[in-house]
Amino acid sequence: MKTFQTLLLLMLTLTVAGQESRPWEQLLAEVLTVEDMEAADWEDTYDMLCALEQQPLNLNTAAREELESLPFLSARQVEAVVEYLYRYGPMKSMSELRMIKSLDPAQTELLHYFAYVDDERVEPGFPRLDNVLKYGRHELMADARVPFYKRKGDENGYLGYPYRHWLRYQFSYRDCVKAGVVGSQDAGEPFFSGRNKTGYDFYSYYLQVKRLGRLDNAVAGCYKLSVGMGLVLNNSFGLGKLAMLQQLGRNTNTVRPHSSRSSSGFFQGGAATVGLSPQWQLTAFLSCRPLDATLSDDVTMRTIVTGGYHRTPAEMEKKNNSHATDAGAHIAYRRGGLHAGATALYTHLDRRLCPDTATLYRRYYAQGSSFVNLSADYGYLHPRFALSGETAVNRDGALATINSFSLQAADGLTVMLLQRFFSYRYTALYARTMTEGGHVQNESGVYLGATWQPSPRLRLQAYTDYCRFAWARYQVSQASYAWDNLLTATYNLAGWNLTGRYRLHLRQRDNETKTALTDYTEHRGRLSVTRSSLRFSNTTQADAVSTGGDWGYMLSDMAGRQWGRLKASAGGGYFHTTGYASRLYVYERSPLYSFSFPAYYGEGFRLMLMLQTTPVRRLTMTAKLAVTHYFDRSTIGSGLQQINSSSQTDLDLQLRWKL
C-alpha cells in the first residue's frame, strides 16, 4: 500500500507542476478508435511514427512517396506541399506551411514533429561510401519490463523467466541509408536456452537504400509493404475509421523496414521501387519467411498463428513450423492529377491451409497452399476534390472494391464518401483496409464523413458508416448489418484544449437460442481538457460506456513537467465497469516505441510515474512504474497468466544511446 500512496502523492504533485514530451502521441490517441482495431495495427503505426520522429523528413528534399508515408496527410495535402515547393522553391521555415490552405492547424502541428526544412546543400546522387561511414549515426536502445508479481506460468508452465526485454541497433545516414537489427523477448520465453539458443525469441534485420540512381527505394531483410488502398497488400499501418477522415481514402505505395518487435505481419527477403520514367514506377518484391501454425498433420495446418508467443512447450511447437513464399509487383503511372496502378501477388504455403469450415462463419476462410490476387488502383486529384479506389480479385474470381470521393465543399469544410464491397468469397492473406468486421471479406457498406473547421479554434469531425454482411460472422449465424456513428469536437484557446466525443455503434448478434438476431447497441463518450505550454501539460479525462446491460466509466488524469534534463510524467485513474463488454481504453504515456492503450474493466484504479533524464549528452534513461489495483477480485487473469493478487505492478526501464 505504501507504493500506492507514494505514486499518488507524486502524481498529485506533478499535476500541479505539469509536463510535456512527445505531445503528438496525444494527437494520435484522439484519432484512434481502439476498440475496433487489432493491437498490432496501432502498435505498428506508432512504431513507424516514432521512427519518423527520430529521423524527420526534410520537406525540401522529401519525395512524394515519403510524404505519403505520413498517415495523417491526405493525397490533396501531399500534392499541395509538392506543388508549393515546385512553385516557390525550398521553404525557409516551417511557418511557411501556413501558406498551404489545404493544411489545417492539426496537420500543421503534427508536421512539426515529423518534418523540418533545411536548404543545406546535399551532395548530388547517392552519397559516397566514405561519407556514409564517417558521418552516419548510430543508435542503440535497450528496454526491459520487470514485474513485481508472479504469474501461474512463471512457477510452473513457462519455459523462460518472467522478464520482457528487447534490444535495437540502427545505423543511418540522412534519409539515404538505414540498417539495423532488433531482438525481442516476451515474458516467459526462453533466452539463450532450448530452441532459443541464439538468444532472443525473435530477430528482425534490415538494410534500406534510397535514391541510388533509378533505384528510388530498396529494402533487404525484413520489411513491410503497402500499395493501393490495401485490398491485396497492406502490412504497413492502419488507423481506423476516424483517421480515415485525415487520409481521405488516399492510395499508398510504401516500402519500409520492419524495425518493430512484432514477430508477424512482415515480409522477409527484398523489395525495390524503381523509377522507370518520370511517369512510371515499378515496385517488385520477393519474400520467404517462417510462420507459426496450428498443424493438423504433416502436410496441413488449421490456422496461421500471429500472436508470436512461445512461452510453453505447446506454443514453442508452433514456432516457425511452416513457411510462406511471396512474390509480387506493383506498377504505377502518374501524370498530372491522374494516377493508376496494377498489383499482382502470388503466395505459396509449404503446408495446405485447412481451417475448420464446418463452423458456418469459417466456411469461406482462405484455404489451400497457393493464392493469387490481382488488383487495379486508380484516382484523380483536383484542387477541390479527389477520387481514389482499388478493385481486386482472388484466384477464384471473387471481387473486392473500395472507392472514395472527397470534396473541399467550402473553406474549412471537407466531405468524404466511401463505398466498399468485399465478397464473402474474396480472400487475401495480406489485405488490410477500413472495415467494420475486421477482415477484407463479407462486407458491403457506405461511409460518409466530414471535417468542419468554422474557426481556427474549433474543429468538428463526424462520420456515419452503414454496412451489411451477406454471410455468417462470429456470434452471428446469418446475414446481418451494423451502423456506426461518431461525432467529435475540439476547441483550442491559449494553451487549453477541450475535446468531446460521442459514439453510437449498433451491431446484430444471435440471441441465446440462435433462432433470431438481436440488436446490440453501444454508447461511448469522452470529455477531456488539456492545458499545455513549453514545459507543462496536463490532461483530465472522463470516459463512459453503456452497452447492452453493461455500463462503465473512468476518470483519469495525466500530467508532468520538464526541469532541464529531467522530465517527469504521472497519471492515474479510477475505473468502474460491470464487465468485460463495457471495458474502456485510455491512452497512457510510456517509453519510446511503447505505445500504451490498456483496457480497463471491473473496479479499481491505475497509477503510473515515468521519469526521463539525459545525464550525459546522447544518453537518455527512462523508467516507468505502473500499478493497477482491483477492488472486485483477488486474482487477475486466468490460466497460466493468473496472478494471485488484486494488484499488478510493472517497472519499465529503457536506455537510449545515440552517436
N, C-alpha and C positions, 0 to 999 in steps of 0.2 A: 504493500500500500504506500510505502514511502516513495517508491518510484513514481506512482501516480501523482502524489502530492507535489513532488519536485517538478515533474513535467508540467503540471497545471500551473504552478507558480511561474515557471519560465514562460509559458505560453501567455499568461496574463500580462507579464512584464513586457514581452515583446509586442503584444497587441497595442500597448500604449506607445512603445518606441517606434515600431514599424520596420519595414524591409523592402527589398527589391532584388530580383535576379531572374533572368530568363522570362520576362513577362509575356513573351509570345506563347508560352505554354498555356496561360490562362485564356488567351485569344483562341488557341486551338481547342481548348476544352469547351468553349462557348459554341463551337460549330459541330461538335461531336454529338451524335445520338447513340451513345454507347450501348444502350440496352438492345439495339438491333444489330450490333456488329460483333464479329468474332474478335477475340483478343488479339490474334495475330495481325488483323487488319490495321488497327490503330497503333499497335506496337511497331509495325514496320514503317508506317508513316511517320511516327515520332522519331524513330531511329534515323530515317532519311533527313528529316528536318534538323536534327541535332548535328548530323554530318555537314549539312549546308551552313548551319550557323558557325561551325568551326572553320569552314572554308567557304566564305560567302562569294557570290558571283560578282565579278566586275561588270557592271551593266554596259560599260563602254566597249567591252570585248566579248561579252557572252553571246553565244549562238542562240538562234531561236529555240532549238531543242533544249538548251539548258534553261531558258526561261520557262519552257513548258514543263520542266521538272518541278516547278513550284506549284503545289496543288491548289493554292488559293487564288490563282490567276485564271481568268477566262481567256479564250482564244482572242477575243477582241482586245483585251487588255495587253496580251503579249504582242499583238500586232501593233497596238498603239505605241508601245515602248520602242519596238523595232523601227517604226515609221518616224518617231521623234528623233531617234539617233541618226537616221538616214537624212532627214531634212536639216537638222540643226547641228549635227556633229556631236562629238563627245560631250557628255554632261560635265559641268564644273563642280556640282554639288548635288546631294540627294534632294535638296529643296526644289530642284527643277521638276521633280515628279509631280508637284502640284500643278504644273502646266499641262499635264496629261489629263484631260477631263474625264476619261473613262475610268480612271483610278479613283475610287472613293477613299475617304480617310482611313478606313480599316485596312485596305490593301496597301496604301502608302505606309502606314505604320508597320505592317508586317514586313514590307520590303526592307526596312531599315535594319532588320535582324538578319536577313539572308542575302543582302546585296550591298555593294558600295560602288562608288565611282572614283576612278583614278585614270588620269590621262598620261600616266607614265609610259615611256617608250617600251614596247615589247619587241623582243627580237623576232624578226620575220620567220615564218615557218616553224618547224619543230625545234625546240632548244637543243643546243649542243650537249652531248652526254656529260662532259666535264662540268658544265654549269649545273646540270641536274644533280650530279653527285655532290657538288660543292655547296650549292645553295638550297638544296632540298631540306624539308623539315621532317623531323622525327617526332612521333608521339607514342607514348606508352601509357596504357591505362590498366589498372588492376582494381577489381571490385569484388567484394565478398559480403555475404549476409550471415550473421551469427544469430541463431535462435536461442532464446533463453527458456526453452521448454523442450520436451521430448515427445515425438510422435510415437505411436504404437509400433510403426515400422522401424524406427530407429533402434528399438530394443530387440526386435525380432521380426525380420522380414526384408529389410532393405539391405542391399549389397554394400553400400558405402556409408560414409559419415553424414551428419545432418547439415553440413555447411554447403551453401550455394556460392560459387565464385566463377569469375571469368577474367580473361586476360586478352588485351588487344594491343597490337603494334601496328603503326601505319607510317609510311613514308610518302611524302607528297612534294611535288614541285609545281607551284602555281596551280593552274587547273589542267595542266598537260599530262602529268604523270601521278599515279596513285597506286601504291602497293601495300598490302597488309595481310595480317593473319589474326584470326580470332579463335580462342579456345574457350569453351563454355562447359560448365558443370552444374547440373541441378542437384538439389539436396537429395541425398540417398543414393546417388550414383557412385560406382567405384572410381577411384582415382589412382592411376599407376598400379592397378591390380585387375585380376580377372580378365575380361575381354577388353578392358581399357588400359592395356599395358603401356600405351604411348602417352598416357596422362589424361587429358580431358576426354569427356564423352563425345564432344563434337568439335570439329575444327572447320573453319572457313578461311579460304585464302584467295587472293585476287591480285590482278595487275591490270590497271586501266591506263590506256594511252589515248590522247586526243590530239587532233589537228596534225597528224603525220601525213603530209601530202593530201591525197584524196581520202585518206582514212580519217573520217570525222571523229569516230569513237570506236574503241575496241576494248573488250574485257576478256581476260583469260582467267580461268579458275571458277569461282562461284559468283553467280550474277543473277540479276532479276531483269525482267523484260516486260514492257507494256506497249501494246500497239492498238491503234484504233480506239474503240470505246470498250474494249475488254471482253468481247464475245468469244474470242479464241484465246488470246494471250493477255494476261494481266496478273502477274505475281509480284507487282511492284508496290502499289498502295491503293487504298480506298478509304473514303471518309464518311460515306452515308448520305442520307437524303438532304439534310440541311446544308452540308458543304457542297452539294450539287449546285446550289444557287451561286456559290463562289466560282465554280468552274464553268457554269452554264453549259454543261454537257459537251465539253470540247474533246477532240481526239488527241491522242498522245502517241509518241514514238520515242520511248525512253529505254536505254540500256544503262544499268548502273551496277556497281559491285554489290555483292551480298556481304555487308560488313556487320550484320546484326548477329545475335546469339541464337536465332531460330534455326532449328535443325530440319525444317521442312519448308516447302514453298519456294524453292530456288532451283536454278539450273547449274550444272557443273560441266565445264568444257570451255567453249569460246563463243563470242558474239562480236560482230563487227558491223558498223554502219559506214558505207562508202558513198561519197558524193559522185555520182556518175556524170552529172552536169549541173548547172545552176538550178534546173527544174526537177531533176530526177535524183532519187536517193534510194539506196538498197541496204537493207539490214538482213544479215544471214546469221544463223546460229546452229550450233551442234552441242548436244549435252548427253552425257552418260553418268548417271548418278544412282546411288543406292537408295532403297526405300525401306521403311518399316511396314510390315504387313502381317495381318492375321491369316495364317495359312489354313487351307482345307486339307491339302495333301502336298505331295512333292511337286505338283505341276499347276496347282490352282491356289488362289488366295481369295478370301471373302471380302476383306476391306484393306484399304491403304490407310495406315495409321499416321496421323500428323501431330500427335501430342508431343513426341520427342522425349518421353520419359523412359529411362532404362534403370529403374531402381530395384526391381525384383527379378528373380530368375525368369518368370513368365514374360515380363517386359523386355528383358535382355535377349530372349529367344527371338523376338520380333525385330531386333536391331539389324538393319542392313541385310535382311534375308531375301530381298528381291531387288531388281534393278529396272530402271526405265531409260530408254534411249529416245531422245527427241531431236528432230531436225526440222528446220523451217526457214522461211524467208518472208520479208515484207518489203514490197516496193512501193514507193510513194512519189507522187507528182504534185508539184505546187507551182502555180503561176498566177500572179496577182492574188485575188481573193479566193481562187478556186484551189481546192486540194482533193486528191483522190489517192487511194492505195488499195493494194491487194495483199492478203496474207494466206500462207499455206503452212500447215503444221502436220507432221507425222510423228506419232508416238508408238513405241513398241515396248511392251512389258515382257520380261522373261518368264513370268507366270501368268496364266489366264486369270483375269479378274472375274469372279463369280459371286456377286452379292446374293443375299437371301431374297430372291424375287418372289417367294411365296407370300411375304408380307406385302400387302397391297401398295403401300406408298413407295416401296422399293422396286416395283415392277419394272420401271424403265430406267433404273440406275445404269451407269456405264458398265458394259460387260465386254469381255473379250481380251485379246492380247495386242491388237493393233487398232489404232484410232487415227482418223483423218479429219481435219477441219479446214475449211476454206472460207474466206470472208472478203468482202469489199467494204472499204470505209470511204467516206466522201464528205464533202462540206463546201460551203461558200461563205465567205466573210465579207460583210459590208460595214461601213462605218456605223450604221444604225441597227443592223440585225445580223444574225449568224445562223446558218443551217449546218448541222452535222449529224452523222449517223453511221451505222455499220450493219450489214446484213451477212449472216453466216449460215453455213450448212455443215452437218456432220457426214460421216461416211454413208449413212442411210438416207440422206437427203432431207432430214428433219431441219426445220428452219428456225432461226432466231434473228430478230431485228430490233434495233433500238435507234430512235431518231429524235432529235431535239431541234427546237426553234426558239431563239432568244431575240428579244426586241428591246431596244432602247426607246421606250414609249415616250419618255419626256426626260428633261433634266432631272436626274436623281431617281428615276423610276425605270426598273428593268423587269421584264416579264419573261418567263421561260415556260414552254410547253414541251413535255417529253412523252413520247409513246414507246411502248415496248411490247414485244410478243416473243415469248420463248416456248416453243412446242414442248409438250411433255415427253416427246421422243428425242429432243435435242440433248446431246451430251458433249461436254468439253472439259477435259481434266484441269485446264489451267485458266478457265474463264472466271472473271470477276468484274461485275459492274453494279450499277444501282439496282437493287431488287428489294422486294418485300419479304420473300420467302427464304432468302439466304443462298439460293442456288440459281444459276442461269439455266433454268428448266421449269416447265409447268407454270407459266405465269404470263398474264397479259394485263396491261394497265396503262393508265394515263395519269401523268403528274403535272400539276400546274403550280408554279412558284413565282413569287415576286419579291423584289427588294426595292424599298422606297426610302429615300433619304430626303425628307422635306426640308431639312436644315442640316448644317454641318454637325450639329449636336445630337440629332435624333435620327435613328435608323430602325426601320421596321422590316422584318422578313416574315414570310408566311408561305406555307405550301399545303396543298391537299393532294392526296395520292389514293386513287381507287384502282384496285386490281382484282382479277378473278383467277382462280386456279382450276383448270379443267380436269385435273386428276387428283387422286387422294394425296394427302400430305400427312406428316407426323401428327397424330392425335386428331386427324380429320379423315374420315373414311369415304368421302365423296367430294364432288365439286363444291367449291366454297368461294367466298370473297373476303376482302379486307379493305378497310378505309382508314387512312392515316392523315391526321391534320395537325399542323403546328403553327403557332404564332409566337414570335419573339420580338422584343423591343429593347433597344439600347439607347441610353441618354447619357451624354458626356457633358460635364461642366467643371472647368477649372480644377482638374485633377480628380474629379469624382466621376464614377461610372455606375449607373443604375441599370440593371438588366432584369427583365421579366420574361418568363417563358411558360407557355401552356401547350400541352399536347393531348389530343384526344385520339385514341387508337382503338379501332373496333376490328375484331377478328372472329371467325367462326370456328367452333370446335365440336367434337362429338359430345353428346350427352352421356350420362353414366351407362346407359344401356346400349349405346352406339346405334340407336334407331333413328336419330334425327340430329340436326345441328342446332347449337345454341350460340347466341351472340356473347362474346367475351369482350367487355368494354374496359378500357384502361385510361385513367386520367392521371396526368403527371404535370406538376407545376414547380416552378423555381423562381425565386426572387433573390437577387444578390446586389450588394452595394460594395464598391471598391473605391478606396482612396489611395492615390499613388503620387509619388514625387520622385526626385532623383535618387534618394536613398531610402525611400519609405513606400510600403504598400501594405494594405490591409483589406481583406475581403470577408464580409459577413454574408452568409448564405442560408436560405431556408428552402428545403425541398419537401414535396409532399406527393403521395401517390394513393390512388384508390383504384382497385382492380378486382372485379367480381365481388366477393365478400371480404377481400383483404384490403387493408389500408396501412399507411405508414407515413412517417415524417422524419426529417433530420434537420437539426440546427447546427451549423458549423462556422468556424472562423479560421482564417489563415492570415498570419502576419509575420513581420520580421523587420530587420534593419541591417544596414551596412555601416561598419566602422572601419574605414581604411581597408586593410587587407582581410578583415573578418566580416563574414556575412552570416546572419542567423535567421532561421525561419522557424516558426512554431505554429501549430494548429491543433484544433480539437473540435469534437462534435458529439452531440447526443443523438442517438437514433432509436426509434421505436416503430417496429412494423409487426404485423400479425402473422407473417410467414414469408417464405422464400419468393412467392409470386409477387409480393409487394416490396421486393428489395430495391434499394436506392444506390445509385452510383454518384460519388462525389470526388472531384479531382483533388489530388494531394501532391504537393511538391516532393521531389525525390532527386537523388544524384543524377548527374548527366547520363543519358542513354537509359534511364529507368523511369519511363512514364508510368504514373500510378493512378489508376481509376478503380479502387477497390469497391466491391459490392457489400452492402450492409443490410442485414435483416435480423429480426429478433429485437431485443432491447439491450442497450449498452452504450458505451462511449468509446471514442477514439482520440488518442493524444499522440502528437509527434513533435520532435525537436530535431532540427537539422542545422549543423554548423559547417561552414566552409571557410578555409583560410589559405592564404598563399604565403607560407613562411619565408620562402626564397623565390626569386624570380623563376618562372616557368614551372614551378611545382605547386600543384593545387591538391589540398587534402579536404575530404568531405566525410562527415559522419552524420547518420540519421538514426535516431532511436524512436521507435513507434510501438504503441501499446493499444491493443483492443481488449476491452473488458466487457463481458456479458453478464447481465443480471438474471437472465432467464434460463441458464443452463450451467451445468457443472462440467460438461465436456464440450470440446469444439471439434467439428469434423466427424468423420466416420471411417471405418475400415482401418487400413494401415496409417491413414493420415490423422487419426483421432488423437487429440491432446486431452489428457485427463486433468483439465484445469478450466476455469472460467476466464482466464486471461491468456493473451498471446503477445509476447514481446520480442521484437526483432531489432537487431543493430546492423545497419548497412554502413560499410566502410569503402571509401574509394580514394585511390591515388592517381593523379594525372600529371605526367611529366612531358613537357614539350621542349624540343631543342631545335 
